[in-house]
Amino acid sequence: MKTEEWTVKILISEDDEDKRTSATAVLYTAGNQRHQSVGYARRNPDDRPVPEIGDELAAGRALMDLADKLLGDGAEDIAEMSGPARTV
């Protein structure tokens, strides 16, 4: 059985006023970068500041976008493989 390891690195940053959080998720496969996605969260001015919530929302949104990109890759690969057979 073949085992392959993929790594996702998530970088989270918040603005100085803790009003907006961004998260960048980068997928590395076999040592190469494959996809990068960004997610954002913005705190409602009426809410008290809880940085962990912004981190979770921004990271989750970045990971959802990353998942969509991977599903798109798979769908494209299936479409290419299911095309008409080529003769040589």
Backbone torsions as a table, in degrees:
resi	resn	phi	psi	omega
1	MET	NA	133.3	179.1
2	LYS	-86.7	134.5	176.3
3	THR	-120.6	131.6	179.3
4	GLU	-127.7	140.1	-179.8
5	GLU	-109.5	128.5	173.4
6	TRP	-113.6	145.1	-178.9
7	THR	-123.5	135.7	173.8
8	VAL	-113.7	125.5	177.5
9	LYS	-109.2	131.3	-179.7
10	ILE	-118.4	123.5	178.0
11	LEU	-109.2	124.5	-176.1
12	ILE	-117.0	133.9	176.2
13	SER	-137.2	147.2	179.3
14	GLU	-123.2	148.2	176.2
15	ASP	-71.4	169.1	-175.1
16	ASP	-65.2	-22.4	-178.3
17	GLU	-99.7	4.7	180.0
18	ASP	57.5	38.9	178.4
19	LYS	-104.4	-25.2	-177.0
20	ARG	-138.2	134.6	179.0
21	THR	-121.6	139.0	173.3
22	SER	-124.9	146.1	177.2
23	ALA	-131.9	132.9	176.4
24	THR	-113.6	122.0	177.8
25	ALA	-106.6	126.0	-179.4
26	VAL	-121.1	126.5	178.3
27	LEU	-97.8	127.6	176.4
28	TYR	-113.9	126.7	176.2
29	THR	-120.8	130.5	178.6
30	ALA	46.7	41.1	176.1
31	GLY	83.1	-0.8	-179.2
32	ASN	-115.8	146.2	174.1
33	GLN	-73.0	133.0	-179.3
34	ARG	-111.5	-46.4	-179.1
35	HIS	-143.4	155.0	173.6
36	GLN	-137.6	134.7	-179.8
37	SER	-134.9	152.5	-179.8
38	VAL	-126.9	139.9	175.3
39	GLY	-129.7	150.9	-177.6
40	TYR	-128.2	153.5	171.8
41	ALA	-139.0	143.3	179.6
42	ARG	-130.2	131.7	-179.5
43	ARG	-82.9	135.1	173.3
44	ASN	-66.0	131.4	-178.1
45	PRO	-57.6	-23.3	179.6
46	ASP	-82.2	-13.8	-178.8
47	ASP	-86.8	151.0	176.2
48	ARG	-76.4	151.5	-177.3
49	PRO	-74.3	120.7	173.9
50	VAL	-132.4	91.6	-173.2
51	PRO	-54.6	-33.0	-177.6
52	GLU	-61.2	-33.6	-179.6
53	ILE	-66.7	-45.5	176.9
54	GLY	-61.3	-39.6	178.1
55	ASP	-60.8	-46.7	-178.6
56	GLU	-63.3	-45.0	-178.9
57	LEU	-65.9	-46.5	-178.6
58	ALA	-64.4	-44.6	179.7
59	ALA	-64.7	-42.2	178.3
60	GLY	-60.9	-40.9	178.8
61	ARG	-67.7	-37.5	177.0
62	ALA	-65.6	-40.9	179.5
63	LEU	-68.8	-35.5	176.3
64	MET	-63.4	-41.4	178.2
65	ASP	-65.6	-39.2	177.8
66	LEU	-62.7	-42.4	177.9
67	ALA	-62.0	-42.1	177.7
68	ASP	-60.2	-40.4	179.3
69	LYS	-65.4	-41.3	178.7
70	LEU	-66.0	-41.1	177.0
71	LEU	-63.3	-37.7	176.1
72	GLY	-63.7	-41.4	177.0
73	ASP	-59.8	-46.0	-179.4
74	GLY	-62.2	-42.7	179.6
75	ALA	-63.7	-40.8	177.8
76	GLU	-64.4	-41.7	179.1
77	ASP	-63.3	-40.9	177.9
78	ILE	-63.1	-43.9	-179.6
79	ALA	-62.1	-40.6	178.8
80	GLU	-66.1	-40.0	-177.3
81	MET	-73.6	-25.8	-176.2
82	SER	-94.4	7.2	177.6
83	GLY	-70.4	-179.6	-179.4
84	PRO	-62.1	144.7	179.4
85	ALA	-65.1	140.4	178.9
86	ARG	-94.7	140.5	175.2
87	THR	-107.4	141.8	-178.8
88	VAL	-105.5	NA	NA
